[in-house]
Amino acid sequence: LPQVIIIGRPNVGKSTLFNRLVGKKLALVDDQPGVTRDRRFGEAHLLGLDFTIVDTAGWEDDDPSSLPGRMRAQTEAALDDADVALFVIDARAGLTPLDEEIARWLREQSVPIVLLANKAEGRQGDGGLYEAFSLGFGEPIAFSAEHGQGLGDLFEALLPLIEDKQPEAPDEDAADEEDYDPAAILKLAIVGRPNAGKSTLINALLRDDRLLTGPEAGITRDSIAVDWAWTDPASGEARPVRLIDTAGMRKKAQVVEKLEKMSVADARRAIDFAEVVVLLLDATRGLEHQDLKIASMVLEEGRALIIAINKWDVAEDASGLFNGVRAALDEGLAQVRGVPLLAVSARTGKGLDQLVGAAFTIRDAWSKRVPTAALNRWFDDALAANPPPAPGGKRIKLRYITQARIRPPSFVMFGTRLDMLPESYRRYLVNGIRRELGFDAVPIRLTLRSPK
Ligand code: GDP
């Protein structure tokens, strides 16, 4: 992986930047005091770019007056290994003599420098931003590590410098994901608000009473995952399913009011374990705000989602309810049109085979790979039918598209002036991929890249 090193005086936000770029993987970073005293390494992901980020946090301990000298000793070697140095200043504080001293020192180095004016959210950073031009490293990136602002600009700046050092596969576990076996066990999680009927549904599927249920929400359950074979009524075939009961992952029953919040936490946990998530609604309550929140989260995490309205046996105005939920989903889940919606009754067994069948079907779509040639045939047609706009008289060039990953299907589109591409055009392409290439109702990702 290419190495990007963060350099700057104390307090400009280097650690926040480091954490922002490393994100979830922070836990893997060895930041035991004394182990990596003057350098900290993390695996960074930025809009599809992978690199090692190096934080020189050890300088924080140094006497600021001796900083430049120490810096030379501690970081010249680090800089030799680095492909890029991110020089961070504090846009709110403006330039300090120490910043200028670091800049002088950096100019003597041979590594490319990207200048980041941090804390630039709002207007208070404007002054520092303009001052930063005088450092001689070109246009500073207005950045906010705290608010995640300027990540796109940082990507643009880093791309030409480290693109040729990107690993072949865009993700380290992409290799395992290459081989999708439709016969493999289906990892299915049932999530939903307390009392939606999750346990009853799991029992109905398993046809025994191994999970406790009752009118009281949040009864203690100790089961976490149950492996079971579903008999496909169409083919008579037995297909393996791992049912994940996230509520069971909780140790003990909690009070109901807490459980309301827990259902979101449960869903988050389910996402880690499941390929397909079933969000169970209660027909007697309809679609509630919390449900939409869970649904969005599942899709944002790139999992396949199915929504099932349970207790259909006691639903009043069934068709009105169904259409109302459909409309609310299409409006509230802008990221994926047409998420599968089914009516079920855990009590009578209605719709349960359709539910499991739909889960297998959507897993196939979520795991599908379109060959690059077919993808680009569609792409050329889509561009011909509706050419990209030309903001300021200069046309945005879209060159080609590849599918980088499956589960969820993730596409990378290459072209120039992609930062000018309107959201509406991007949506046009995403909808096209969905409709024309068979990715209906699954979350897909589209990353834009400008080659060197
Ligand atoms: P959980 O908190 O989501 O696991 O919900 P439970 O499975 O414990 O069910 C909550 C209540 O709803 C219980 O009283 C169930 O008997 C009832 N229930 C579950 N499914 C259905 C259904 O399909 N129809 C009806 N009428 N009641 C149901």
Residues whose N, C-alpha, C, O or C-beta is under 5 A from the ligand:
A	BS01	GDP	R193 P194 N195 A196 G197 K198 S199 T200 T213 G214 P215 A217 G218 N310 K311 W312 D313 V314 V344 S345 A346 R347
